[in-house]
């Protein structure tokens, strides 16, 4: 039987804290979602002033990054490149800002951020993951 690393609640909290610090440093109010390897919500932060729509978008970005085993920027780039058929992918959020968490080659979860420009959302997610 294969064994693999798994995110703990403390890991998810460390990720969201580091992501929140990155957002606060830049004056950005965002929502930050961390999902586990089953794409289930593990930890979530909605910063003061973050728009309500960002709640579901952040979670969708995290789930999409994990399920597709790639940053959600790849989906955004598909659409921008004219591959509009990709919009029919079930359950995929086609916006940058979702980043998978890979440990020793294993996809153990993902982070999704929403509330500012997509590249800034991704920057925040990456800062969170770097805390691991």
C-alpha positions as CSV (number, residue, x, y, z in Angstrom):
1,X,0.0,0.0,0.0
2,X,1.3,3.4,-0.9
3,X,1.7,6.1,1.8
4,X,1.5,9.8,1.2
5,X,1.7,13.0,3.1
6,X,-1.5,14.7,4.2
7,X,-2.4,18.3,5.2
8,X,-3.2,18.7,8.9
9,X,-5.5,21.5,10.3
10,X,-2.3,23.1,11.6
11,X,-0.9,23.1,8.1
12,X,-4.0,24.7,6.7
13,X,-4.0,27.3,9.4
14,X,-0.3,28.1,8.7
15,X,-1.1,28.4,5.0
16,X,-4.0,30.8,5.5
17,X,-2.1,32.9,8.0
18,X,0.8,33.4,5.6
19,X,-1.6,34.1,2.8
20,X,-3.5,36.6,4.9
21,X,-0.2,38.3,5.9
22,X,0.7,38.7,2.2
23,X,-2.7,40.1,1.4
24,X,-2.6,42.5,4.4
25,X,0.9,43.7,3.5
26,X,-0.5,44.8,0.2
27,X,-3.7,46.2,1.5
28,X,-5.8,43.6,-0.2
29,X,-9.0,42.2,1.3
30,X,-9.6,38.7,0.1
31,X,-11.1,35.3,0.8
32,X,-8.7,32.4,1.3
33,X,-9.7,28.7,1.0
34,X,-7.6,25.7,1.7
35,X,-8.9,22.3,0.6
36,X,-7.5,18.8,1.4
37,X,-6.7,16.0,-1.0
38,X,-10.4,15.2,-1.4
39,X,-11.2,18.8,-2.4
40,X,-13.0,19.3,0.9
41,X,-12.7,22.6,2.8
42,X,-10.1,22.5,5.5
43,X,-9.7,26.1,6.5
44,X,-11.1,29.4,5.3
45,X,-10.6,33.1,6.0
46,X,-12.7,36.0,4.8
47,X,-10.8,39.2,5.5
48,X,-12.6,42.3,6.7
49,X,-14.1,44.0,3.7
50,X,-13.7,41.2,1.2
51,X,-16.7,40.9,-1.1
52,X,-19.2,38.2,-0.5
53,X,-18.9,36.8,-4.1
54,X,-15.3,35.9,-3.3
55,X,-16.3,33.3,-0.8
56,X,-17.6,30.8,-3.4
57,X,-15.0,31.9,-6.0
58,X,-12.0,31.2,-3.6
59,X,-13.4,27.8,-2.8
60,X,-14.0,27.0,-6.5
61,X,-10.5,28.0,-7.4
62,X,-9.0,25.8,-4.7
63,X,-11.1,22.8,-5.8
64,X,-10.4,23.4,-9.4
65,X,-6.6,23.5,-8.8
66,X,-6.7,20.3,-6.9
67,X,-9.0,18.4,-9.2
68,X,-7.1,19.4,-12.3
69,X,-3.6,19.1,-10.6
70,X,-2.6,22.5,-12.0
71,X,-2.9,26.2,-11.2
72,X,-6.2,27.6,-12.4
73,X,-4.3,30.1,-14.5
74,X,-4.0,27.2,-17.0
75,X,-7.8,27.2,-17.4
76,X,-7.9,31.0,-17.7
77,X,-5.2,30.8,-20.4
78,X,-7.2,28.2,-22.3
79,X,-10.2,30.5,-22.4
80,X,-8.1,33.5,-23.3
81,X,-6.5,31.5,-26.1
82,X,-9.9,30.9,-27.6
83,X,-10.7,27.4,-26.3
84,X,-14.1,28.4,-25.1
85,X,-15.2,24.7,-25.1
86,X,-13.2,24.5,-21.8
87,X,-16.0,26.5,-20.2
88,X,-18.1,23.3,-20.3
89,X,-15.7,21.5,-17.9
90,X,-17.9,20.6,-14.9
91,X,-17.0,22.1,-11.6
92,X,-14.0,24.1,-12.9
93,X,-13.4,27.8,-12.0
94,X,-11.6,29.3,-14.9
95,X,-9.9,32.1,-13.1
96,X,-6.3,32.5,-11.9
97,X,-5.8,32.3,-8.1
98,X,-6.1,28.6,-7.4
99,X,-2.8,26.7,-6.8
100,X,-2.3,23.0,-5.9
101,X,-0.2,22.0,-2.9
102,X,2.3,19.4,-3.9
103,X,4.5,17.6,-1.3
104,X,7.0,15.0,-2.5
105,X,5.1,14.7,-5.8
106,X,1.8,14.2,-4.0
107,X,-1.2,16.5,-4.5
108,X,-2.2,17.0,-0.8
109,X,-4.6,20.0,-1.3
110,X,-4.9,23.4,-2.8
111,X,-5.3,27.1,-2.0
112,X,-7.8,29.4,-3.7
113,X,-7.9,33.1,-3.3
114,X,-10.4,35.7,-4.5
115,X,-10.9,39.4,-4.1
116,X,-8.3,41.3,-6.1
117,X,-6.8,40.9,-9.6
118,X,-6.3,37.2,-10.6
119,X,-2.5,37.5,-10.6
120,X,-2.6,39.1,-7.1
121,X,-4.8,36.2,-5.9
122,X,-2.2,33.7,-7.2
123,X,0.6,35.7,-5.5
124,X,-1.3,35.4,-2.2
125,X,-1.9,31.7,-2.7
126,X,1.7,31.1,-3.5
127,X,2.8,33.0,-0.3
128,X,0.5,30.8,1.7
129,X,1.9,27.6,0.2
130,X,5.5,28.8,0.8
131,X,4.8,28.7,4.6
132,X,4.8,24.9,4.4
